[in-house]
C-alpha cells in the first residue's frame, strides 16, 4: 500500500457503469480513502458542494451530462475549482485526452485500468493537492503576518512622531526659553558694564561679552533648527505645499545646492497624519541627497494624477543603483516606505549610476 496521502482522503467517483464504481471503490478503500460514488454527473455536482472531495475520478462518456461538462461546471465553482479531476475513459485518442485536460482535468487514465496505476496516479495528485492547500494557507498566514507587521510598524512611526512632538515641547520650554532669557540678561549686563567701566580693561570685557552673546545666538539657531526637524509649526500653520517650499529654500540656502519646487497646486486637503508623513519623506529624501548623491541640483514636483497625489524628488547626482543597493534597504528607506504605507500609497526609488535618482510617492487623493 502506497503511503499515506490516501489516509482519510475524500474521493468522489462518477461513472455510469456500476461495475466500474465497485472496482474503483474497492481499490481506493483498501488504501484508506473514503469513497462516495455516483452514476451521473448531475447528482455528483449536487453532492460535491457538501462533500468537498479531495479528488474526483470522472468518466467521460455518460448519458445526459458528459464528463467534460461536469468538469467545466466544477471549475466554474469557486469552492471546487481547485479540486483535482482525473478522467477515466475507454476513449484513447489524443484529441479526447486534450479535450479532457482543456476542460480542467489534471490526468487521464484509459480503460481497462490497472489497480497499481490508479493507486499511483491518485496518490500523486492527492499529494499535489495537499501541497497546494498548504501553500494557500502559508500565503494567507504570510499575508496576515505582513499586515500585522506593517500595522505594528505604523504604530511605531506614529509613536515616534508623538515622542518628537513631546521632545520638541521640552526643548522649547526648558532650553530655548532659558537661552533667550540668558541672552537678554547678558545684554543688560553689557549695558551696565558700558555705563560703569571706563578703564582700558573694559573693552576686553565687552569683547568677551560679544563673543558669549554670539555663542548664545548660534546655540539658539541650532536649537531652532533641531525643533524644526522635530516639529514643523509651518506645516500646521501654512499647510504642506507652503511648508515644502520653505523646506526647499532652506535646503538651498544652507547646503548651496540648487533646489526648486514645481507645482500648479495652491493647497492640499490633508489630515495631520498625511501632512506629517509626506513632510518626513521629503526631509529624509533631502537628507539622503545631501549625504550620498553628490548632487548640484534638486527638483521637487507636486501634482495630482489619476486621483493620486504625487510627490517626486529628483536629483542630478551619482544615481541609485538598484542592483548594488537591493540588499541595503537602510533604516531611512524603510521608514519612508512605512510612511507611504500609512498614506495607503506607495514609494518607489529609481535611478541609474551617473544619472541621478528619483524618489516618487503616490497616495490616493480625490479632488471632489
C-alpha positions, 0 to 999 in steps of 0.5 A: 500500500502506497503511503499515506496521502490516501489516509482519510482522503475524500474521493468522489467517483462518477461513472455510469457503469456500476461495475466500474464504481465497485472496482474503483471503490474497492481499490481506493478503500483498501488504501484508506480513502473514503469513497462516495460514488455516483452514476451521473454527473448531475447528482455528483455536482449536487453532492460535491458542494457538501462533500468537498472531495479531495479528488474526483475520478470522472468518466467521460462518456455518460448519458445526459451530462458528459464528463467534460461538462461536469468538469467545466461546471466544477471549475466554474465553482469557486469552492471546487475549482481547485479540486483535482479531476482525473478522467477515466475513459475507454476513449484513447485518442489524443484529441479526447485526452486534450479535450479532457485536460482543456476542460480542467482535468489534471490526468487521464487514465484509459480503460481497462485500468490497472489497480497499481496505476490508479493507486499511483496516479491518485496518490500523486495528485492527492499529494499535489493537492495537499501541497497546494492547500498548504501553500494557500494557507502559508500565503494567507498566514504570510499575508496576515503576518505582513499586515500585522507587521506593517500595522505594528510598524505604523504604530511605531512611526506614529509613536515616534512622531508623538515622542518628537512632538513631546521632545520638541515641547521640552526643548522649547520650554526648558532650553530655548526659553532659558537661552533667550532669557540668558541672552537678554540678561547678558545684554543688560549686563553689557549695558551696565558694564558700558555705563560703569567701566571706563578703564582700558580693561573694559573693552576686553570685557565687552569683547568677551561679552560679544563673543558669549552673546554670539555663542548664545545666538548660534546655540539658539539657531541650532536649537531652532533648527533641531525643533524644526526637524522635530516639529514643523509649526509651518506645516500646521500653520501654512499647510504642506505645499507652503511648508515644502517650499520653505523646506526647499529654500532652506535646503538651498540656502544652507547646503548651496545646492540648487533646489526648486519646487514645481507645482500648479497646486495652491493647497492640499486637503490633508489630515495631520497624519498625511501632512506629517508623513509626506513632510518626513519623506521629503526631509529624509529624501533631502537628507539622503541627497545631501549625504550620498548623491553628490548632487548640484541640483534638486527638483521637487514636483507636486501634482495630482494624477489619476486621483493620486497625489504625487510627490517626486524628488529628483536629483542630478547626482551619482544615481541609485543603483538598484542592483548594488543597493537591493540588499541595503534597504537602510533604516531611512528607506524603510521608514519612508516606505512605512510612511507611504504605507500609512498614506495607503500609497506607495514609494518607489526609488529609481535611478541609474549610476551617473544619472541621478535618482528619483524618489516618487510617492503616490497616495490616493487623493480625490479632488471632489 
